Amino acid sequence: MRRRDFVRSLVSLFVAAKASRAQQRLNDPTLPPPAPVPWTLGLNSQTPIPMSEQADEVASAKLSFFTPLQMRTLTRLCNVLLPPLNGKPGAVEAQTPMFLDFLIGSSPEQRQKVYADGLDWLEETAQAKCKTGFAQLDDMQTGEVIKPWLRTWMSDHPPTEAFAYFINIAHDDIRSATVNSKAWNDVPSVGAEPKTEEGIYWLPIEPDVYGENPAYAHMSPHMLAMPKGGQKIPIYPR
Amino acid sequence: MRKEVYDVLIIGSGHSGGMAAKMLTEAGIRCLMLNAGPVADISRDAERLPASNLPYRGFRPPGRLEHVFQSNEFNANVWVDEQEVPYTFEPNQPYNWVRVRLFGGRSLFWSRQSFRLSDYEFKCKSHDGFGEDWPISHADLAPYYSRVERIFRVSGALDGPEQMPDGAFILDDDPWTPSMERFSDAAKSRRIPVCKQRRALGVNGLASSVNLLLPDAERTGNITSVANAVVREITIDRATGLPDGCNFVDRISRREMSVKARVVVLAAGTLESTRLLLNSGLANSSGVLGHYLTDQIYGAGLVASVPEARGRNGAKIMGGGAIVPRFRNIDAKSDRFLRGYAFNVSSLTGGLSPRNFTAYGVELEKMLEEYYGSGFQMTIMGEVLGRYENHVRIDREKVDAWGIPVLHVDAKYTDNEYDMAEDAVQVGSELCESAGFEVLSSNPTPNPPGYSIHEIGTCRMGDDRKKSVLNKWNQSHDHKNLFVVDGACFTSGGWQNPTMTILALSMRASEHLASEMNKGNL
């Protein structure tokens, strides 16, 4: 055999073996299919960022914490404490009652109790004084219930009497939630009208997965990353 | 196995660690700095947004950071998570431990008020018989204060009385506004000093370890820094019994690592440094490690209104601020409490908080408009007495996310602090009223201990090794190659923000350490 033929046969043997291994890889269900192009090809700083809206701007949430009666009382309280003024939306127009249902419902029990007891107290007081629910009281009647409990206060020290605590905290929360709503932000503020708070929002900075819940403190990151429900994650030997 | 032994291991990267790194590396010493948290990159990790774009409309995310009153939805991700690194206290004695583990620590976010301690603090026992004198005086620290003030570009006027020593300031010679003038006159009639505020201007708007200290250390080529290194314990050389490095865990991967060094400098923040010593079983032959925890009372104060400024007439009347340094127990002795408090005074030009009015709806909006730009605020910073009973210890029942035993904080205020806060509100109200201002709201109750983020003590310095943890060079009495350069070293507190003192002490201790190392004594 001439030397050239010998080399050619060696090369063809090598190519055939390689093709055979490649075919085996393609037929092996445990291995990922080869990508036609790198997954991140074309992603760069010029990549357009899709526009999106806040979910509560387009969708409704279900009442999850307050009872329907408590929500009617809270809605009336919101309307009394911060009604629409000078073209600015009021607390009800800013969806503040449903936001508070979400916020207070997610909060520690102590804060939930302040609101639940406070709203029940408003209803009981209205029934005792006016023989009707708080939600049906007129402005003068709501004033008779609320005004005796208004106090001035500063820093982190709200009044300590139970009803005064609730009324003044709720007033503060209702104002903050409304002023920081999109509905309020969409209407320019004039004069002393407060502006929607704006600031530097810090994203999670290398968040630690263990910190989210102490119950998972013993688990490794890849265990935490597993989908719930016992699905099997394919394993690729390396 | 790495054989490299660093000259100095610095644990912590805030003001005290940054200063130690700068001074040591500039003296030619090779340092390794470990920081428990990540490096923050403002361009990558933060963006400017309105609260209406956030899920909680700016409210603190529920259930998180219950003891960080300063937190909200914007900054919730910069504080140490109370679930990740918990601490414990008795239910009736809450403690607000406010922590940042980003590289640079709390130096990224501090309020910049920059005061020196005076000999009323350094020699407090000599003055009133309570507590212990420091082993140093203002004269010992004065040259270091001056150098720190120049680095941090502290603005102020040379108007301090003896209890507020002047420094190397960028001079503030702006005249008082009329509202401040009236307040100052009212105070002077009662021989209460009113001085210009003292504030670190920093560079490019920032006065942090990361822009004023660490770059100098990095320029020397003598520092190596590691982020996300949660130190588990300081290790001991069995042959000598001296600290020789530490074991740490990588925050993200949980990989256990160790490093060796000839000297260990603790700068992790008062309570983290002490926690590390307690968990390592070091530096406690005196039995006072963890004791004499103190801070400052915050939260008490008042809001007033300047009548002439109402109805949008405040443009030429309002604005500016002042510091009223401690005036109690200086010339005359108070029969209600020891030591004293300072007032932060602000003449406000913007809107007042609705909390100042017992009104709602249309009536409230009218009042907010009427009172706009007429607010005048006084808040206190009061000294908390250093008491043995106020202490931290290791809670053997609980560990953090990396299995490191956590701290139990046992600290409460006493009548001395409560009486001081009441006195402050009474005096502040009298001053405002005699200046012709209307007091709208006031609060005589301090916030819980820790709130001021000025926790100090627990590794107090002193000449007597039976009554202190450190000597006057911030060096452990028990282990000559162990230094604590953060606020833990304070023998006692004061009304002053502690940052300038922490920086000056760290500078002084680090120069001493460098000198001893270069002489071959360490």
Interface residues (C-beta under 8 A of the other chain):
Chain A: Q54 V80 L81 L82 P83 L85 N86 F99 L103 S106 S107 P108 R111 I146 K147 L150 R151 T152 W153 M154 S155 D156 H157 N168 H171 D172 D173 R175 S176 A177 N180 S181 K182 W184 N185 G191 A192 E193 P194 T196 E197 E198 G199 I200 Y201 W202 L203 P204 I205 E206 P207 D208 Y210 G211 E212 N213 P214 A217 S220
Chain B: G37 P38 A40 I42 D45 A46 E47 R48 L49 P50 A51 S52 N53 L54 Y56 R57 G58 F59 P62 G63 E66 F69 E73 F74 N75 A76 N77 V78 D81 Q83 E84 V85 P86 L102 N228 R251 I252 R254 G299 G301 L302 V303 G351 S353 P354 R355 N356 F357 T358 A359 Y360 G361 V362 E365 L368 E369 Y372 T379 A401 W402 L440 S441 S442 N443 T445 N447
